[in-house]
Amino acid sequence: MPGCELWNVSNYSNRQAFLLGRHADLVLNNACRVHSFENFFLSVLLHAYLYPTLLLSHASRRSTRHQEKMASNAWLTLAIVLATLLGTHAADPDITSDFIVPDGVTPDADFFTFKELKQSLRGAPNDAPFKVSKASQLEFPALMGQSVSYAVLQFAAGGINPPHIHPRSAELLLVVQGWLQVGLVDSNSTLFAQTLQTGDMFVFPKGLVHFQANKDPRYPAVALSAFGSANAGTVPLPKTLFGSGIDEDVLAKSFKTDAQTIDKLVSAAMG
């Protein structure tokens, strides 16, 4: 791996190599042999920790507060940068080719074209108060490895998209017809609600509970949602909580209610 030669103890003087120690050398070189992002940056992180210590030990007789501060700042900066890079890497995995083609498929222009959302952009759903039409890697295989996807949300008059989360991506919503009331709840249980008109946008951070509702009693609404993942995933809270088979006694105690109320919620979620 490029850059691994930087972490070899043999590149330091005898005293410096002694300070780094055999254990550090073993960890760093083993990390370099494994060609993965996480292990490489683990080696960088370890080096960033050891190197300021090495410098201070080597110059202990003339160490100053200024040198200690510089070493500490260098370590903190490296840690922040590496944490940021690792957080970014936690999204869809990078691919080593221009695109991914399923077995048995020969790519042409049609492979990169998706035409299934046309009808969804034209008003209310035909058979439900709310309908979502997706263009994820499941429906549009050319998106595999590209870290993008779309969904069209159609709301009949009074229709809602119940509270839910997307575990693998943020959502950027654009209202293209009508108006919507939207909201999200952060990890401090704070509600952020907004009324959006046609042309307005709203972002729902990854993993946070959110919802959309068409409060217009007469007219439909349509929104287009973009995701930073080819498969953002959706976890609908009503069905997940009351339609997944969680023990009803657990639910009753969790929501501080009685079994009869939970029975009604379970029946509604399963219906």
Phi, psi and omega per residue, in radians:
M1 nan 2.366 -3.138
P2 -1.022 2.362 3.086
G3 1.622 -0.157 -3.091
C4 -1.165 -0.445 -3.137
E5 -1.116 -0.334 -3.134
L6 -1.184 -0.427 -2.991
W7 -1.724 0.095 -3.122
N8 -1.400 2.232 -3.111
V9 -1.045 -0.488 -3.102
S10 -1.119 -0.260 3.131
N11 -1.406 -0.163 3.138
Y12 -1.703 2.929 3.046
S13 -1.188 2.957 -3.105
N14 -1.027 -0.756 -3.117
R15 -1.181 -0.689 3.132
Q16 -1.149 -0.723 3.115
A17 -1.085 -0.675 3.101
F18 -1.091 -0.686 -3.124
L19 -1.198 -0.694 3.114
L20 -1.148 -0.757 3.072
G21 1.538 2.731 -3.114
R22 -1.131 -0.618 -3.074
H23 -1.125 -0.787 3.139
A24 -1.081 -0.723 3.141
D25 -1.068 -0.727 -3.133
L26 -1.126 -0.791 -3.128
V27 -1.095 -0.803 -3.075
L28 -1.144 -0.802 -3.103
N29 -1.201 -0.644 3.074
N30 -1.126 -0.676 3.101
A31 -1.100 -0.668 -3.128
C32 -1.202 -0.507 -3.136
R33 -1.233 -0.445 3.137
V34 -1.600 1.985 -3.042
H35 -1.444 1.281 3.078
S36 -2.380 2.628 -3.104
F37 -1.034 -0.832 -3.045
E38 -1.111 -0.789 -3.100
N39 -1.186 -0.639 3.118
F40 -1.081 -0.809 -3.109
F41 -1.314 -0.402 2.982
L42 -1.095 -0.695 3.108
S43 -1.153 -0.680 3.094
V44 -1.107 -0.731 -3.127
L45 -1.087 -0.753 3.125
L46 -1.129 -0.733 3.113
H47 -1.102 -0.711 -3.137
A48 -1.101 -0.538 3.104
Y49 -1.326 -0.740 -3.051
L50 -1.336 -0.624 -2.987
Y51 -1.134 -0.806 3.078
P52 -1.050 -0.645 3.102
T53 -1.104 -0.709 3.108
L54 -1.042 -0.800 -3.113
L55 -1.100 -0.744 -3.114
L56 -1.193 -0.680 3.121
S57 -1.158 -0.706 -3.110
H58 -1.161 -0.500 -3.115
A59 -2.015 0.578 -3.034
S60 -1.078 -0.540 -3.095
R61 -1.233 -0.394 -3.121
R62 -2.193 0.465 3.140
S63 -1.183 2.510 3.136
T64 -2.284 2.897 3.083
R65 -1.049 -0.610 -3.127
H66 -1.111 -0.751 3.129
Q67 -1.125 -0.721 3.134
E68 -1.110 -0.712 3.137
K69 -1.137 -0.718 3.133
M70 -1.091 -0.759 -3.138
A71 -1.127 -0.727 3.130
S72 -1.125 -0.736 3.126
N73 -1.122 -0.685 3.130
A74 -1.089 -0.765 3.118
W75 -1.101 -0.771 -3.123
L76 -1.126 -0.754 -3.139
T77 -1.080 -0.800 3.126
L78 -1.072 -0.697 -3.127
A79 -1.126 -0.722 -3.141
I80 -1.144 -0.795 -3.130
V81 -1.068 -0.777 -3.110
L82 -1.182 -0.671 3.097
A83 -1.095 -0.680 3.111
T84 -1.127 -0.782 -3.132
L85 -1.128 -0.719 3.132
L86 -1.171 -0.636 3.090
G87 -1.121 -0.708 3.098
T88 -1.132 -0.686 -3.110
H89 -1.181 -0.304 -3.083
A90 -1.301 -0.045 3.078
A91 -1.369 -2.774 3.107
D92 -0.936 2.433 -3.123
P93 -1.121 2.512 3.078
D94 -1.180 2.651 3.075
I95 -1.962 2.733 -3.080
T96 -1.811 0.257 3.081
S97 -2.342 2.991 -3.138
D98 -1.084 -0.686 -3.137
F99 -2.806 2.951 -3.117
I100 -1.903 2.284 3.135
V101 -2.029 2.179 3.100
P102 -1.052 2.696 3.113
D103 -1.008 2.394 3.094
G104 1.442 0.085 -3.122
V105 -1.940 2.318 3.030
T106 -1.798 2.008 -3.047
P107 -1.211 2.388 2.987
D108 -2.483 -2.973 -3.104
A109 -1.061 -0.593 -3.141
D110 -1.148 -0.527 3.130
F111 -1.064 -0.574 -3.103
F112 -1.658 0.178 -3.079
T113 -2.028 2.393 3.113
F114 -2.292 2.155 -3.027
K115 -2.092 0.237 -2.977
E116 -1.520 0.013 -3.105
L117 -1.768 0.028 -3.050
K118 -1.000 -0.905 -3.088
Q119 -1.168 -0.524 -3.094
S120 -1.176 -0.373 -3.100
L121 -1.520 0.138 -2.987
R122 -2.045 0.788 2.985
G123 1.900 -2.733 -3.009
A124 -1.212 2.664 3.034
P125 -1.185 2.686 -3.051
N126 -1.392 -0.549 -2.928
D127 -2.287 0.294 -3.114
A128 -2.780 2.731 3.085
P129 -1.137 -0.456 -3.131
F130 -2.559 2.486 3.103
K131 -2.526 2.406 3.044
V132 -2.032 2.292 3.076
S133 -2.034 2.138 -2.990
K134 -1.829 2.626 2.919
A135 -2.224 1.291 3.086
S136 -1.840 -3.065 -3.121
Q137 -1.138 -0.339 3.110
L138 -1.266 -0.690 3.130
E139 -1.581 -0.458 -3.016
F140 -2.324 1.452 -2.998
P141 -0.996 -0.393 3.134
A142 -1.120 -0.267 3.136
L143 -1.377 -0.203 -3.107
M144 -0.993 2.186 3.132
G145 1.422 -0.010 -3.065
Q146 -1.705 -0.158 3.053
S147 1.074 0.555 3.064
V148 -2.463 2.680 3.012
S149 -2.905 2.895 -3.131
Y150 -2.278 2.818 2.956
A151 -2.596 2.483 3.037
V152 -1.841 2.217 -3.140
L153 -1.870 2.100 3.134
Q154 -1.945 2.245 -3.121
F155 -2.099 2.162 2.927
A156 -1.250 2.966 3.071
A157 -0.983 2.170 -3.116
G158 1.400 0.056 -3.107
G159 -1.331 2.657 3.134
I160 -2.322 2.682 2.902
N161 -1.838 1.834 -2.983
P162 -1.019 2.816 3.112
P163 -0.904 2.348 -3.090
H164 -2.769 3.042 3.056
I165 -2.340 2.754 2.973
H166 -2.025 1.876 -3.001
P167 -1.242 -0.330 -3.015
R168 -2.023 0.092 -3.110
S169 -2.883 2.677 2.881
A170 -1.298 2.895 3.123
E171 -2.230 2.283 3.064
L172 -1.960 1.948 -3.018
L173 -1.812 2.346 3.090
L174 -2.139 2.143 3.090
V175 -1.405 2.144 -3.105
V176 -1.924 -0.189 3.071
Q177 -2.699 2.377 3.105
G178 1.299 -2.634 3.119
W179 -2.532 2.719 -3.081
L180 -2.387 2.580 2.893
Q181 -1.730 2.203 -3.108
V182 -2.232 2.835 3.102
G183 -2.891 2.741 3.049
L184 -2.393 2.728 3.116
V185 -2.140 2.182 -3.110
D186 -1.510 -3.061 -3.067
S187 -1.254 -0.149 3.043
N188 -1.718 0.211 -3.121
S189 1.108 0.525 3.070
T190 -1.632 2.253 3.133
L191 -1.583 2.284 3.027
F192 -2.033 1.851 -3.067
A193 -2.018 2.597 -3.101
Q194 -2.662 2.611 3.000
T195 -1.794 2.153 -3.066
L196 -1.910 2.334 3.033
Q197 -1.717 2.970 3.097
T198 -0.947 2.242 -3.114
G199 1.676 -0.216 3.113
D200 -1.421 2.671 3.114
M201 -2.171 2.724 3.112
F202 -2.608 2.427 3.136
V203 -1.893 2.353 3.055
F204 -1.918 1.925 -3.120
P205 -1.042 2.653 -3.087
K206 -0.993 2.302 3.006
G207 1.426 -0.019 -3.133
L208 -1.661 2.544 3.105
V209 -1.149 2.345 3.110
H210 -2.673 2.943 -3.100
F211 -2.680 2.891 2.997
Q212 -2.424 2.531 -3.136
A213 -2.524 2.355 3.021
N214 -1.626 1.795 -3.077
K215 -1.499 -0.015 3.120
D216 -1.278 2.189 -3.094
P217 -1.379 -0.116 -3.032
R218 -2.131 -0.599 -2.952
Y219 -2.055 2.624 3.117
P220 -1.343 2.998 3.067
A221 -2.456 2.618 3.131
V222 -2.373 2.421 3.101
A223 -2.363 2.644 3.092
L224 -1.994 2.196 -3.125
S225 -1.973 2.297 3.076
A226 -1.905 2.492 -3.113
F227 -2.218 2.604 3.100
G228 -1.595 0.589 3.104
S229 -2.656 2.537 3.074
A230 -1.277 -0.221 3.112
N231 -2.618 1.388 -3.025
A232 -1.174 -0.499 -3.105
G233 1.329 2.589 3.091
T234 -2.375 2.256 3.076
V235 -2.061 1.713 3.120
P236 -1.290 2.162 -3.013
L237 -1.186 -0.775 -3.133
P238 -1.011 -0.838 -3.111
K239 -1.227 -0.634 -3.141
T240 -1.147 -0.739 -3.094
L241 -1.336 -0.746 -2.978
F242 -1.930 -0.058 -3.132
G243 -2.125 0.196 -3.074
S244 -1.829 -0.021 3.105
G245 1.644 0.214 3.055
I246 -1.062 2.409 -3.120
D247 -0.911 2.271 -3.065
E248 -1.140 -0.532 3.093
D249 -1.154 -0.669 3.083
V250 -1.099 -0.761 3.136
L251 -1.151 -0.738 -3.133
A252 -1.071 -0.764 3.133
K253 -1.231 -0.626 -3.132
S254 -1.148 -0.685 -3.107
F255 -1.704 0.097 3.090
K256 0.934 0.907 3.125
T257 -2.425 -3.005 -3.079
D258 -1.804 2.950 -3.076
A259 -1.130 -0.587 -3.128
Q260 -1.112 -0.711 3.112
T261 -1.124 -0.731 3.123
I262 -1.125 -0.679 3.096
D263 -1.003 -0.739 3.135
K264 -1.133 -0.734 -3.138
L265 -1.168 -0.687 3.112
V266 -1.137 -0.760 3.132
S267 -1.082 -0.706 3.133
A268 -1.169 -0.706 -3.121
A269 -1.196 -0.577 -3.119
M270 -1.468 -0.266 -3.073
G271 -1.330 nan nan
